[in-house]
Amino acid sequence: MKILGISGSCRKDETSGTQKLVQTVLENTGMDYELVSLRGKKISGCIACLGCAADNVCKVKDDMEGLREKIVEADAYVIGAPNYYSMLNAVTHAFLERWYQFRHQEGDTLWGKLGVAVGVGGMNGMYPAANIETLLLYSFVETVATVTGQGAASCYTCGYGETCKVGVPIMMHGEGVTITPDMIPGVSKQADVIQAAVDAGKLLGKRLSEGHDRGEVTMRMQEKMMSALEESA
Ligand SMILES: Cc1cc2nc3c(=O)[nH]c(=O)nc-3n(C[C@H](O)[C@H](O)[C@H](O)COP(=O)(O)O)c2cc1C
């Protein structure tokens, strides 16, 4: 069993809360895994050219090409994204949008696989985690757990945090704030969030080692998808 981890953070690995949580989930699965950062990768959104309609292979030439085989080979996914404007950030969205290439003809390559959705925000990560779950559902991938945490908003380190009227430090601590290291949030400081990542990894590992039935998962995800579509109609 192999798990593909994706960190959609644009920030350096050591400053990224998303990367930290995705890594923590992966480490606790007890399975082989590969963690890929989308940082610096050039991945466009789907351009609806339908070049993939005949053979389920995207024809857009960018960094998604090198990721396709990893997606196909993985038994499960741990996908994390930062919260940008109360939704998942663009590169993670583009990455998941391009999974459209698997959806044609007998396009069941991803059906019934398992996933964990991770979201990190300056305030909270629930929006990107929910977005990831929705996008995975379109491939009938079951999200077995979501993990969300509060990361370090760049406003604490941009150099203007103590005076910027629209920055997080003044929003959180008021005018006249002096930024100190202890007030900068980070997922590693949130024991409950790290525990949630550990638990999510263990659950994913357990589900995989129990030899989950992809057909059964697919049916449940198809039903869930139909209910969601009916509700929104
Ligand atoms: C363009 C941009 C928009 C953002 N919008 C939000 C937002 O709407 N809500 C929020 O909670 N955090 C927002 N943030 C803060 C990030 O989610 C936060 O810094 C988070 O820690 C990033 O994840 P990372 O540490 O893995 O890079 C935004 C950051 C950027 C760069």
The ligand as a Gaussian input file, in Angstrom:
#p B3LYP/6-31G(d) Opt

LIG

0 1
 C       -3.428000      35.284000      -0.508000
 C       -3.718000      34.812000       0.899000
 C       -5.014000      34.800000       1.361000
 C       -5.308000      34.338000       2.649000
 N       -6.617000      34.306000       3.050000
 C       -6.926000      33.772000       4.254000
 C       -8.285000      33.660000       4.672000
 O       -9.228000      34.042000       3.978000
 N       -8.549000      33.102000       5.873000
 C       -7.562000      32.631000       6.690000
 O       -7.856000      32.082000       7.751000
 N       -6.230000      32.746000       6.338000
 C       -5.903000      33.292000       5.143000
 N       -4.583000      33.400000       4.753000
 C       -3.526000      32.956000       5.684000
 C       -3.011000      31.549000       5.393000
 O       -4.062000      30.625000       5.295000
 C       -2.070000      31.144000       6.537000
 O       -0.897000      31.901000       6.472000
 C       -1.709000      29.672000       6.536000
 O       -0.841000      29.440000       7.619000
 C       -1.027000      29.245000       5.258000
 O       -0.717000      27.875000       5.303000
 P        0.799000      27.386000       5.270000
 O        1.374000      27.778000       6.609000
 O        0.758000      25.927000       5.104000
 O        1.449000      28.081000       4.117000
 C       -4.256000      33.904000       3.492000
 C       -2.935000      33.935000       3.024000
 C       -2.665000      34.386000       1.744000
 C       -1.229000      34.398000       1.259000

